[in-house]
Amino acid sequence: MNIKDYLMHYGIPVTKFAERIGVNRNSVHGYIRGRMYPRPEVARRIVEFTRSEITLDDIYYEEI
């Protein structure tokens, strides 16, 4: 599952998600659009916050 789908599914605002993982909302928008990738420690927080519904593979690897 990607970040955008997760946030939409659970109705979580980008701002709240950003707060919970310790980044600003612009960073989250960058992750969603594929323009940025989170640092490894932020990626781990995403996996923890989502209880592994978003995995490291979801974050770093695109589907072909």
SEBA-888057 format. One record per atom (N, C-alpha, C): residue in three letters; residue number from 1; x, z, y. Coordinates in Angstrom, 1 decimal. Each point is the difference from the previous one (the first is absolute). Layout:
<segus>
  code  pos      xx      zz      yy
   Ala  NUM       X       Z       Y
...
</segus>
This chain:
<segus>
  code  pos      xx      zz      yy
   Met    1     0.9     0.0    -1.2
   Met    1    -0.9     0.0     1.2
   Met    1     0.9     0.0     1.2
   Asn    2    -0.4    -0.8     1.0
   Asn    2     0.8     0.1     1.3
   Asn    2    -0.5     1.0     1.0
   Ile    3     0.7     0.2     1.0
   Ile    3    -0.4     1.0     1.0
   Ile    3    -1.3    -0.3     0.7
   Lys    4    -0.2    -1.3     0.4
   Lys    4    -1.2    -0.4     0.6
   Lys    4    -1.2     0.3    -0.9
   Asp    5     0.1    -0.4    -1.2
   Asp    5    -1.2     0.2    -0.9
   Asp    5    -0.2     1.5    -0.2
   Tyr    6     1.0     0.8    -0.2
   Tyr    6    -0.1     1.4    -0.2
   Tyr    6    -0.7     0.7     1.2
   Leu    7     0.4    -0.4     1.2
   Leu    7    -0.6     0.6     1.2
   Leu    7    -1.5    -0.4     0.1
   Met    8    -0.3    -1.2    -0.2
   Met    8    -1.3    -0.5     0.0
   Met    8    -0.9     0.7    -1.0
   His    9     0.5     0.0    -1.2
   His    9    -0.7     0.6    -1.2
   His    9    -0.4     1.5     0.3
   Tyr   10     0.9     0.7     0.6
   Tyr   10    -0.3     1.5     0.2
   Tyr   10    -0.4     0.3     1.5
   Gly   11    -0.1    -1.1     0.8
   Gly   11    -0.4     0.2     1.4
   Gly   11     0.9     0.9     0.8
   Ile   12     1.3    -0.2    -0.2
   Ile   12     1.0     0.8     0.7
   Ile   12     0.5    -0.8     1.2
   Pro   13     0.0     0.6     1.2
   Pro   13     0.5    -0.8     1.1
   Pro   13     1.5    -0.1     0.0
   Val   14     0.5    -1.1     0.5
   Val   14     1.5    -0.2     0.0
   Val   14     0.7     1.1     0.7
   Thr   15    -0.6     0.5     1.1
   Thr   15     0.7     1.1     0.7
   Thr   15     0.1     1.3    -0.8
   Lys   16    -1.0     0.3    -0.8
   Lys   16     0.1     1.2    -0.9
   Lys   16     1.0    -0.2    -1.1
   Phe   17     0.0    -1.2    -0.6
   Phe   17     0.9    -0.3    -1.1
   Phe   17     1.4     0.1     0.6
   Ala   18     0.3    -0.6     1.1
   Ala   18     1.3     0.0     0.7
   Ala   18     0.5     1.5     0.2
   Glu   19    -0.9     0.8     0.5
   Glu   19     0.3     1.4     0.2
   Glu   19     0.4     0.7    -1.3
   Arg   20    -0.7    -0.3    -1.1
   Arg   20     0.2     0.7    -1.2
   Arg   20     1.3    -0.4    -0.7
   Ile   21     0.5    -1.3     0.3
   Ile   21     1.2    -0.4    -0.6
   Ile   21     1.2     0.1     0.9
   Gly   22    -0.3     0.4     1.3
   Gly   22     1.1     0.3     0.9
   Gly   22     0.6    -1.2     0.8
   Val   23    -0.9    -1.0     0.2
   Val   23     0.4    -1.1     0.8
   Val   23    -1.0    -0.3     1.1
   Asn   24     0.3    -0.9     0.9
   Asn   24    -1.1    -0.4     1.0
   Asn   24    -0.9    -1.1    -0.6
   Arg   25    -1.1    -0.2     0.7
   Arg   25    -1.0    -1.0    -0.5
   Arg   25     0.6    -1.4     0.0
   Asn   26     0.9    -0.3     1.0
   Asn   26     0.6    -1.3     0.0
   Asn   26     0.8    -0.3    -1.2
   Ser   27     0.6     1.0    -0.6
   Ser   27     0.8    -0.2    -1.2
   Ser   27    -1.0    -0.3    -1.1
   Val   28    -1.1     0.7    -0.1
   Val   28    -1.0    -0.3    -1.1
   Val   28    -0.5    -1.4     0.1
   His   29    -0.3    -0.4     1.3
   His   29    -0.5    -1.4     0.1
   His   29     1.1    -1.0    -0.4
   Gly   30     1.3     0.3     0.2
   Gly   30     1.0    -0.8    -0.4
   Gly   30     0.1    -0.1    -1.5
   Tyr   31    -0.2     1.1    -0.7
   Tyr   31     0.0     0.0    -1.5
   Tyr   31    -1.2    -0.8    -0.5
   Ile   32    -1.1     0.1     0.6
   Ile   32    -1.2    -0.7    -0.4
   Ile   32     0.2    -1.5     0.1
   Arg   33     0.6    -0.4     1.1
   Arg   33     0.2    -1.4     0.3
   Arg   33     1.2    -0.6    -0.7
   Gly   34     0.8     0.8    -0.6
   Gly   34     1.2    -0.5    -0.7
   Gly   34     1.1    -0.3     0.9
   Arg   35     0.0     0.5     1.2
   Arg   35     1.1    -0.2     1.0
   Arg   35     1.0     1.1    -0.1
   Met   36    -0.3     1.1    -0.6
   Met   36     0.9     1.1    -0.2
   Met   36    -0.2     0.6    -1.4
   Tyr   37     1.1     0.6    -0.4
   Tyr   37    -0.1     0.8    -1.2
   Tyr   37     0.4     1.4     0.3
   Pro   38    -0.6     1.0    -0.6
   Pro   38     0.3     1.4     0.3
   Pro   38     1.4     0.4    -0.6
   Arg   39     0.6     0.9     0.7
   Arg   39     1.2     0.6    -0.6
   Arg   39    -0.3     0.7    -1.3
   Pro   40     0.9     0.2    -0.9
   Pro   40    -0.3     0.5    -1.3
   Pro   40    -0.7     1.4     0.1
   Glu   41     0.4     0.9     0.9
   Glu   41    -0.7     1.3     0.1
   Glu   41    -1.4    -0.2     0.4
   Val   42    -0.3    -0.9     0.9
   Val   42    -1.4    -0.3     0.4
   Val   42    -0.8    -0.6    -1.1
   Ala   43     0.6    -0.9    -0.8
   Ala   43    -0.6    -0.6    -1.1
   Ala   43    -0.4     1.1    -1.0
   Arg   44     0.8     0.9    -0.3
   Arg   44    -0.3     1.1    -0.9
   Arg   44    -1.2     0.9     0.5
   Arg   45     0.0     0.2     1.3
   Arg   45    -1.2     0.7     0.6
   Arg   45    -1.3    -0.8    -0.2
   Ile   46     0.1    -1.3     0.2
   Ile   46    -1.2    -0.8    -0.3
   Ile   46    -0.5     0.2    -1.4
   Val   47     0.9    -0.1    -0.9
   Val   47    -0.3     0.1    -1.5
   Val   47    -0.6     1.4    -0.2
   Glu   48     0.6     1.0     0.6
   Glu   48    -0.5     1.4    -0.2
   Glu   48    -1.4     0.2     0.6
   Phe   49    -0.1    -0.5     1.3
   Phe   49    -1.3     0.1     0.7
   Phe   49    -1.1    -0.7    -0.8
   Thr   50     0.2    -1.1    -0.5
   Thr   50    -1.0    -0.8    -0.7
   Thr   50    -0.1     0.4    -1.5
   Arg   51     0.7     1.0    -0.4
   Arg   51     0.0     0.5    -1.4
   Arg   51     0.3    -1.2    -0.9
   Ser   52     1.0    -0.8     0.3
   Ser   52     0.5    -1.1    -0.7
   Ser   52    -1.0    -1.2    -0.2
   Glu   53    -1.1     0.0     0.9
   Glu   53    -0.9    -1.2     0.0
   Glu   53     0.8    -1.2     0.6
   Ile   54     0.9     0.4     0.9
   Ile   54     0.9    -1.0     0.6
   Ile   54     1.4     0.4    -0.6
   Thr   55     0.6    -1.0    -0.7
   Thr   55     1.3     0.3    -0.7
   Thr   55     1.1    -0.6     0.8
   Leu   56     1.2     0.3    -0.3
   Leu   56     1.2    -0.6     0.6
   Leu   56     0.0    -1.5    -0.2
   Asp   57    -0.4    -0.5    -1.1
   Asp   57    -0.2    -1.4    -0.3
   Asp   57    -1.0    -0.7     1.0
   Asp   58    -1.1     0.7     0.3
   Asp   58    -0.9    -0.5     0.9
   Asp   58     0.6    -0.1     1.4
   Ile   59     0.8     0.9     0.4
   Ile   59     0.6     0.1     1.3
   Ile   59     1.1    -1.1     0.2
   Tyr   60     0.9    -0.1    -1.0
   Tyr   60     1.2    -0.8     0.1
   Tyr   60    -0.1    -1.4    -0.6
   Tyr   61    -0.9    -0.3    -0.9
   Tyr   61     0.0    -1.3    -0.6
   Tyr   61    -1.3    -0.7     0.2
   Glu   62     0.1    -1.3     0.3
   Glu   62    -1.2    -0.8     0.3
   Glu   62    -0.4    -0.7    -1.3
   Glu   63    -1.3    -0.2    -0.1
   Glu   63    -0.5    -0.8    -1.2
   Glu   63     0.3    -1.4     0.2
   Ile   64     0.4    -0.7    -1.1
   Ile   64     0.3    -1.4     0.1
   Ile   64    -1.2    -0.8    -0.3
</segus>
